[in-house]
Amino acid sequence: MTSKPAREIWEAALGELQLQVTRPNYETWLRDTVGVSAADGQFVVGVPTPFAAEWLSKRMSVVIERTLSRVLKSSVRVSFQVHRNADADGHSVPAPSSETAADARPPVPTSAASRLGRLNPRLTFASFVVGDSNRVAHAASLSVAERPGEAYNPLFMYSGVGLGKTHLQHAIGHHALSLGRKVLYVSSERFVNDFVTAVKEHADEDFRQKYRTVDVLLVDDIQFFVGKEKTQEVFFHIFNDLHNAGCQIVVTSDRHPRDLSLLEDRLTSRLVWGLAAEIYPPDYETRLAILKAKAEHMKEVIPPDILDLLARRMQRNIRDLEGALNRVVAYVRLSRLPLNLETASQALADLTMDRSRPATPEAVIQAVAAYFGMEAEALRGKRRDKRTAAARHVAMYLLKEDVARSFVEVGRLLGDRDHTTIMYGWEKIASQINTNPRMRSDVLEIRTSLAEPRLKASG
């Protein structure tokens, strides 16, 4: 198959898998795995528990095999076995029990460790990089962590995937735990599963005891409660009991509570009682700071030009940014090539948009118009109100950047406008992307709407 060590092959695969699966799934099921062996078209992945082996085999084997085959450039079958991992010094250590398989525990008192609730020890305030895009959410999280139940209750943080809201939740949990508070972190999926299990096993009292006897309740991705009426009702009553008792509630979602249209009105009203803080895509400086922190954590010396390449190319979210860095490092180790701009570009070659099916100028104009809620003809017309002008400037920028049209061509596509007008619009958006979080978010969402159909077609 290959002469390269299974551990290095698996590190390269993990760099790609981090970009393909959700962060909770990666942290829970993949982060503590290790490559054990690779021979005769078979690849063995070491996992910490039998339950993890079963879950990965049933739920992720297809995507893992596809990723490994791409890394090895040959088809491969994957299997999972419980394995004694090695620590940072290469010493053999026992695999963790099923209760702690997903996350190693930080050094906290025994009484606190027993109620930690699967917090990730790496996700702390100390490891969180603060920028203009997340400053409000960070400040609110610090206030909540230092004075649970007193500052903002509930604290509701919302953003697209991979922008740091889960990191802040865990950071709150760690800090509250250090104050001796009883903390419980759960994903919405885990909450639903606990509720269903309690109903099936007639364990209502155990369920209530688990969720109503905490000082700080952290619920991640509450948008998955949408459409689940019984779950919403149960959470509504838990919310009321905890809030009335002065306990802190921290909730995250991909949207503002009022945009979760199928969430019950009475629950929505509770979620906006405290503070709703949005987290935006990070600007260039924040992305660069995140990469430097990640490289330091990995104990890797990454040349500045490579960090600049990653920071400029990976704009969507932090997960993509860190995953791309992992991929570059793993690619260099696996290929035994020097770490330079050329090898970094090779490692990232297929992470960019599908250039074999580029967006057309008309698709860009239609996507911009749809995003701003207007007809495409408005972008070509004479209207100059603030909203139309902003949309038109975004169209100028995307036509120049993503479709590679000249200023003269863009002017012709947008109602025969002068190329100097187009240059002004392009420069305005290019500047605002790194200074205005809302504009950065708008452009990224439009790009996503353009990329999704092509990614589906190519998949």
Secondary structure, DSSP 4 states (H G I P E B T S, - for coil): --SS-HHHHHHHHHHHHHHHS-HHHIIIIITT-EEEEEETTEEEEEESSHHHHHHHHHHTHHHHHHHHHHHHTS--EEEEEE---B-TTS-B-PPPPGGGSS-PPPS--HHHHTT--S--TT-SSTTPPP-TTTHHHHHHHHHHHHSTTTSSSSEEEE-STTSSHHHHHHHHHHHHHHTT--EEEEEHHHHHHHHHHHHHTT-HHHHHHHHHS-SEEEEE-GGGGTT-HHHHHHHHHHHHHHHHTT-EEEEEESS-GGG-TTS-HHHHHHHTSSEEEE-PPP-HHHHHHHHHHHHHHHT----HHHHHHHHHH--S-HHHHHHHHHHHHHHHHHHT---SHHHHHHHTGGGS--TTSPPPHHHHHHHHHHHTTS-HHHHHSS---HHHHHHHHHHHHHHHHTS---HHHHHHHTTS--HHHHHHHHHHHHHHTTT-HHHHHHHHHHHHHHHHHHHHHH-
